[in-house]
Each structure stands twice: as structure tokens, then as C-alpha cells.
Amino acid sequence: MSNLLAIVTRCLAAAVSASLIACAVPATAQELYLLNGITRDRAIGGDDSFAWVLDYSERLSEHFSYSLVYVNEGHLVGHHRDGLGVVARL
């Protein structure tokens, strides 16, 4: 249980830190998302980790926009999946 509490504490600290940074730096993004949560793998004995996503979207014209995304799926034993993404929308 203390491991879960440590993970939740880290997630909350990261969310508060990112929120303070976002408020301090002027941004012109139409959408900025910070999502977080807990990743749990019950198959290998209840390993817990954190997971978070940062998504920045901006409209470039009336019919075109793009998004830049970073995904951290947590760091379970044998599973270190992080990724970047770029999405263009018409």
C-alpha cells in the first residue's frame, strides 16, 4: 500500500508542477492537456507504476490543425513504453 501511496504522491506532484509551469509561461495553444493515472499489472504480482500524457494542439487555419503528444505508459517490470506522436487534422 505504501508503494501505491508513493506513486499517487508522485503523480500529484507532477500534475501540480506542470500546472504551475503552464501558468507561468504564456502559451497560445488552443488546447493543452496533462493526463495522469496509475498503471497496475496484476499478472506479475501487483506491480504499480504511474502513467501520464501531455498533449498540445493548435489550430493553424480554419480547416487544419495539429497535435504533439508525449505518452508515458509507466515503467512496469519488462515494460518501458514511452512514445511521441504527431497528428495532423484536416
C-alpha positions in Angstrom: 0.0 0.0 0.0 2.9 2.4 0.7 4.1 1.8 -2.9 0.7 2.9 -4.2 0.8 6.0 -2.0 4.2 6.9 -3.3 3.0 6.6 -6.9 -0.1 8.7 -6.2 2.1 11.3 -4.5 4.5 11.5 -7.5 1.6 11.8 -9.9 0.1 14.7 -7.9 3.4 16.4 -7.6 4.0 16.1 -11.3 0.5 17.5 -12.1 0.9 20.4 -9.7 4.4 21.2 -11.1 3.2 21.1 -14.7 0.2 23.3 -13.9 2.4 25.9 -12.2 4.8 25.9 -15.2 1.9 26.2 -17.6 0.5 29.2 -15.7 3.9 30.9 -15.5 4.7 30.6 -19.2 2.5 32.4 -21.8 1.0 29.9 -24.2 -1.1 30.4 -27.3 -2.2 26.8 -27.6 -5.9 26.2 -28.2 -5.7 23.0 -26.2 -3.1 21.7 -23.7 -3.8 18.5 -21.8 -2.0 16.9 -19.0 -3.5 13.5 -18.0 -2.1 11.1 -15.4 -3.0 8.0 -13.6 -1.8 4.7 -12.2 -0.8 1.7 -14.2 -1.2 -1.7 -12.4 -0.2 -5.1 -13.6 -1.8 -7.8 -11.5 -0.4 -10.7 -13.6 3.2 -10.2 -12.2 2.3 -9.8 -8.6 0.6 -6.4 -8.4 3.4 -4.2 -9.9 2.3 -0.5 -9.8 3.6 2.5 -11.7 2.5 5.9 -12.9 1.3 6.9 -16.4 0.8 10.3 -18.0 0.1 12.1 -21.3 1.0 15.6 -22.4 -0.9 16.8 -25.5 -0.5 20.2 -27.2 -3.0 21.1 -30.0 -3.0 24.2 -32.2 -5.3 25.3 -35.0 -3.3 26.7 -37.9 -6.2 27.6 -40.2 -9.9 27.2 -40.5 -9.5 23.6 -41.8 -6.1 22.5 -40.5 -4.7 21.8 -37.0 -2.0 19.6 -35.5 -1.2 18.0 -32.2 2.1 17.0 -30.5 1.7 14.2 -27.9 4.1 12.6 -25.4 2.8 9.3 -23.7 4.5 7.7 -20.8 2.7 4.4 -20.1 4.6 3.7 -16.8 7.5 1.5 -16.0 6.4 -1.9 -15.1 8.8 -4.8 -14.9 9.8 -5.6 -18.5 7.5 -2.9 -20.0 9.0 0.6 -20.7 6.8 2.0 -23.4 7.0 5.8 -23.9 6.2 7.5 -27.2 5.9 10.6 -29.2 3.2 11.4 -31.6 2.3 14.0 -34.3 -1.3 14.3 -35.6 -2.4 16.4 -38.5 -6.1 17.1 -38.9 -8.0 18.4 -41.9 
